[in-house]
Amino acid sequence: MASENVYVEHCKGINGLDKVILREIRGYSAELYLFGSQVTSWKNDKREELLFLSNKAIFQPPKAIRGGIPICFPQFGNIDSLEKHGFARNLLWSVDPDPPPCSSHASTRAFVDLILRHSEEELKIWPHKFEFRLRVALTPAGDLLLTSRIRNTNTDGKLFTFTFAYHSCFFVTDISEVRVEGLETLDYLDNLQNRERFTEQGDTITFESEVDKIYLSTPTKIAILDHERKRTFVLRKDGLPDAVVWNPWDKKAKAMADFGDEEYKQMLCVQAACVENPITLKPGEEWKGRQEISVVPSSYCSGHIDPSRVTFTG
């Protein structure tokens, strides 16, 4: 049997930050930083990058890393007094040296558990005790799984409420040739119009200008079709009823110091989230939210995904 370090490597990344590399025998890989517990790379068996990471990303804590899959907790957006998207993506997480086995995918050996707990600093801005365990796993088939478990560890009887998102940024060939399926006819909150509620009218979702929408009561499976590469990202989710779709387009891209002026053309964020109805936990209660992303071939002519390749495994 191959030793565990074939699948999981702990090393140093950009600017000496601690990093974990997950590898599978067929050549799939994923990388994540302990800072923010953030996945920054996910590659297929051809070593092609599947996630977007800005060339201008700043790997200097406490600045959040631009791209990959940031974790938004305990809030998504900037509705409350906390910093935008909360503090989980701006803190250093610790590795669980002895994690429980990967029960949902028994054959998966490339996985790591990262843990974030309250500190005195966080208690000053968000007065709640918690334990957040994130498992990042790479299956033998190359699928990327993220499972979050958040527990209320308050000892004073206090409940707490939070919103959450996996801020997944996908690398696409040309945003004008991308479409999203699974969100048609749904209601959404438009962040560009003060979260006013609308209903999606299009038969399919395509992109020709800035978009920042929170789709509500979404299906457990969403497809992102990249026509140029004839491939489809399939996002499956559990415990996360909403889906955020974001692309800053040209003007906002130029206004972000850690984002290239033209990079919006190769990026689309589709985020499994829980925003409209926040989660409330009593002391001792735990919430679980999971997303699984995979890549399948898609036909440019039909645009349809092969249903035999997108069976939900969880």
N, C-alpha and C positions, 0 to 999 in steps of 0.2 A: 504494500500500500504506500502511495506517495506521502511524503511528510506534509504537515499542514502548511509549512512555509512556501510550498509550491503554489498555494492558493491565496495566501494572505501574507503581505510583506509590509512591515513597518519601516518607514524611512523618512528622510528629510525632503521637503519640496522647495518651492520658491521662497527665497529669503529665509531659508532654514526652518520653515514652519513644518511641524510634524504632519506626516501624510501616511495614508494606508492605500496600498494597491491591492485590488482583488483581481485574480486571474483564473481563467478556466482553461482546461487542456486544449480546447479547439482554437484558442487565440483570443477569445473575448476578454475584455478587461474593464475595470472601473477604478477611478481614483477619488479619494475624498480626503479633506483636510480636517484635523481635529478642531481647528478654528472654525466655528460655525457648524461643525459636523456636516460640512458641505461637499456634496459630490461635485467634482469639477470636470470629470472626464468619463465617458462611456464609449467604448469602441467595439465594433463588430469583429468578426473573424478575419476581415480583410484589413484590420487596423484603421478603419475609417472612423473619424470622430463623429459621434451622434448628438452630442450636446454642444450648445453654444457657450463659449467662454470668451469674453471680450479680450482683444489684444491689449487693451488699456486697463484691464482689471488690476486693482491695487491690492497686493498681498501684504498689507500693513495693518494689523489689528490696531484699533477696533473697527476700522473701515470694512464694511461688508464686501465680499468678493462678488464682482459683477459677472454673473453667468452661472452655468451649472444648475444645481438645484438647491437654492437657499431655503432654509426652514423658517417660516413665518410663525412665530409664537412669542408671547401670548396674544398677539393681535395681528390681523391682516390689515394693511393700509395704515392710515393715520387718523382714525376717528377719535381715539382717546388721547390722553396726555403722554402716553409712552411714545418712544421714537417709532418712526414708520416701520411697520412689519415686526415690531417687537424687538426683543434683545437676544433671542436664541442664536441668530445668525452672526452676532457680534461677540460671542463668548467662546472661550476655550472649553471643549468637552473632554471627558476622560474615556479611555478604552476599558471595557469590562474584560479583564484577563481570562475569565472563565465563564463565557456566555452559555446559556442553555442551547441544546441542539436546534437545528432548523427544522421544526416539526412539519411545517406545511410543504416543504420541499426536501424530503429525506436525503436525496442525493446531492444536495447543495453543500459544498464545503467552503466556497469562497464567500464568506460573510464576516461581518464585524458588528459588534454592539458598542455604541457610544452612549454615554450617560451625561446628563446635565442636571444638576441640583441647584436649589436656591443658595445664594450666598448673602452675606450681610449687605453687599452693594445692591443686589437685585431687590432685596426686601425693602430697601429705602424707596424704590420707585414702583414696586409691585409687591405689596405686603402679604405674600402667600408662599407657603412652603410646598415644594413640588419635587417630583422625580420624573424626568423625561428620558425614556430609553428609546433610542433609534437604532433599528437594525437595518443595515444595508447589505443586500445579498445579490450575488451574481449567479444565476442558475447555469447548469451545464449547457442549456440552449441559448445562453447569452442574454436572457431577460434580466432587467434590473428591478429589484424589489426594494421598497422602502416601507418599513413598518414602524409606526410611532405608538408608543404607549406612554400616556401621561397620567400620573397619579397625584391626587391631592394628599399631601402628607402634613397638612395643618394639624396642630395639636390643640387648637383653641376652639374647635368646632365650626370654624368658618368655611363656608362654601367658596369656590371661586369660579369665575366665568372667563372663557377665552374664545378667540377665533383662531383659525389655523389655515395654512396653505403650504403645499409643496410647490415652490415657485419654479417649476421646471422650464428651462430654456432649451428649446430644440434647435439644432443646426439644420437649416434648410438651404437649398441651392439658390432659390429666388423667391422671395416672399410673394411676388405677384403671380407665381405659378403654384401656390399652395392653397389647399382648401381643407376645411375642417368639417367632418361629418359627425352627427349625433346630437347637435345642439339646435337643429332647425325647429322652428315654431315655439321655442321656449321663451319664457320671460327672462329678462335680464335687467340688472342695474347698471346704468351707464356712468362710469366714474368721470367721464368728460362732461357730464351734465348733472353734477351734484347728486349722483346716484339716483336719478329719476328712473322710474320703472317703465320698460318698454317690452314689446313682444317681437322676437326675431321674425322677420318677414321673408327672408330669402330661402330658396330651396337648398342652398348650400352656402357656407360661409367662406368668402374670399377676402382679399386684402388689397386696398388701393389707397389707404390713408391710415392715420393713427387710430388705434382701437384700444379700449380699456374697459372691458365689460365683465360683469359677474353674472354668469348664467345660473339660474336657480332650478332646483329639483331636477338635476341632470341624470342621464342614464349612467350605469356603472362602466360603460365602455364608450370611449371617444376615439375617433380616428383622425390622424393628421396626414394628409396625402401630399407628398412631394413629387409633383409630376416630372420634374427634370431628372430626378434620380430613379423614378419608377419604384419608389418605396414608400411604405406607410408606417408611421408610428402608431401603435395601438396602446392607448392608456386605459388601464382598468383600475377601478378604485372601489374602496369599501369604507364606509363610515364618513365619507366626504361628499355630501350631496351637491355642492356647488362646483362650478368650473370657471376659472378666470382666464380670459383670453386677452393678451397684451402685446402690442408692438408700438414703440414710441414714434415711429416714422422719422422723417428727416429733421424737422425743426427741434424736437426734443432730443434726438440723438446728438445733435450738435451742441446742445446745452449741457450734456453730461460729460464731466471731465474724464470719467472712467469708461467711456463708450465711444467707439470710433464713429466718425461722421456718417460712414456708409454701411456700418455693420447691421443696421436695422434690416437690410435686404437679406441677410443670412440668418435671421433669428425670429423665432416665434415662441412666445410663452403660453403654454396651456397648463393651467395649474389646478390640480385636485385640491378642493378647499372646503372649508366650513365657515361661511361668513354671515349669511343672512340670519340664521338662528344660532347664536353662540352656544357653546357647550358649557354646562354647569356640572361641577363635580362636588360631591360631599366629601368630607374627610374619609380617606380610605378607598374612595372610588377611583376607578381607572377607565380612561377612554382609549380606544384603539382606532387608528386611522391608517389605511394602507393604500399604496399605489404600486402597480406593476406596469412597466413599460417594455414593449417588445417591438421589433421591426420585422415587417413581412413585405414581400414583393407586391407591387400593385401595377395594374395595367394602365398605361397612359390612355388607351382608347376607352376602356369601360370605366376606369376609375374605381372599380369595385374590388374590395379586398376578398381574398380567398377565405371563406368562412371556416374551412378545415384548419386554417393556420391561426385562428384567433380564439380558440376555446379558452375560457377562463379557468385558470388552474388553482385558484385559491378558494 
